[in-house]
Amino acid sequence: MKKVIVFLVLLYNSVMLIAQIGSIPFALGEFPIDLYQYPHMILIDNPESVHLDTVYSFTNTERNYQIRYTFFRQTNRDDPNIRTPFAVMMVPIIWNIAGREVTNVNNFNDMEVGLAFNGDFGATIFIENPRSDFTEGFDYILLNFFYKNNQGFIVQSIFSNDPHFFTFENIVFSDIFHSFRFRD
C-alpha cells in the first residue's frame, strides 16, 4: 500500500511539473552512438524487465558483471531548460530500478562528460541491495545518466555482486564504464 501511495504522489508531482515545463522532451528510442565492445564483453540477450527496457546488454565469461544500455531520444530540439525534464525522467527510473526511494544522486562534471563521452552533462547513483526485477541476481548497481544535446540521454547500468568492482583501478570496470561515446 505504501508503494502505491508513493507512486501516486510521484505521479502527481511529475504531472504538475510537466504542466509547468510543457511536455517531457524524451521518448524511448535508440539514436546513433559509438559502442566499444572490449574483448571481455560478451553481448547477451536483454533481460526482460517491467522497470526499464534495455537495448544492449553485455557480461563477461565469469559473469561477475553486467552492463546494460537504455536510450531516450530527444523529441524536441534546442530546449534551453533541458536539465529539468532530464531530472524529471531520471528520478522515477532510479526509484523503479532501486525498488525504493533513494536520493544520493551526484552530478558528473560537465567538462569531464564532454571529454570522456562527447556528452553535455550527466549524473550517477550507486545503489546497494536494489529490489527490482531489473537488478535480479545482483547486489550492487551503478546507474549513470549521460545527456547529449539534441540527441537524448543514455542510462548506463553496471551490475556486480562485488562492491570493490566499481573502481577505476579495476581495468574491466574502467573499460565498460567508457564503452560508449556520443556522436557529433
C-alpha positions, 0 to 999 in steps of 0.5 A, spaced: 500 500 500 505 504 501 508 503 494 502 505 491 501 511 495 508 513 493 507 512 486 501 516 486 504 522 489 510 521 484 505 521 479 502 527 481 508 531 482 511 529 475 504 531 472 504 538 475 511 539 473 510 537 466 504 542 466 509 547 468 515 545 463 510 543 457 511 536 455 517 531 457 522 532 451 524 524 451 521 518 448 524 511 448 528 510 442 535 508 440 539 514 436 546 513 433 552 512 438 559 509 438 559 502 442 566 499 444 565 492 445 572 490 449 574 483 448 571 481 455 564 483 453 560 478 451 553 481 448 547 477 451 540 477 450 536 483 454 533 481 460 526 482 460 524 487 465 517 491 467 522 497 470 526 499 464 527 496 457 534 495 455 537 495 448 544 492 449 546 488 454 553 485 455 557 480 461 563 477 461 565 469 461 565 469 469 559 473 469 561 477 475 558 483 471 553 486 467 552 492 463 546 494 460 544 500 455 537 504 455 536 510 450 531 516 450 531 520 444 530 527 444 523 529 441 524 536 441 530 540 439 534 546 442 530 546 449 534 551 453 531 548 460 533 541 458 536 539 465 529 539 468 525 534 464 532 530 464 531 530 472 524 529 471 525 522 467 531 520 471 528 520 478 522 515 477 527 510 473 532 510 479 526 509 484 523 503 479 530 500 478 532 501 486 525 498 488 525 504 493 526 511 494 533 513 494 536 520 493 544 520 493 544 522 486 551 526 484 552 530 478 558 528 473 562 534 471 560 537 465 567 538 462 569 531 464 562 528 460 564 532 454 571 529 454 570 522 456 563 521 452 562 527 447 556 528 452 553 535 455 552 533 462 550 527 466 549 524 473 550 517 477 547 513 483 550 507 486 545 503 489 546 497 494 541 491 495 536 494 489 529 490 489 527 490 482 526 485 477 531 489 473 537 488 478 535 480 479 541 476 481 545 482 483 547 486 489 550 492 487 548 497 481 551 503 478 546 507 474 549 513 470 545 518 466 549 521 460 545 527 456 547 529 449 544 535 446 539 534 441 540 527 441 537 524 448 540 521 454 543 514 455 542 510 462 548 506 463 547 500 468 553 496 471 551 490 475 556 486 480 555 482 486 562 485 488 562 492 491 570 493 490 568 492 482 566 499 481 573 502 481 577 505 476 583 501 478 579 495 476 581 495 468 574 491 466 570 496 470 574 502 467 573 499 460 565 498 460 564 504 464 567 508 457 564 503 452 560 508 449 561 515 446 556 520 443 556 522 436 557 529 433 
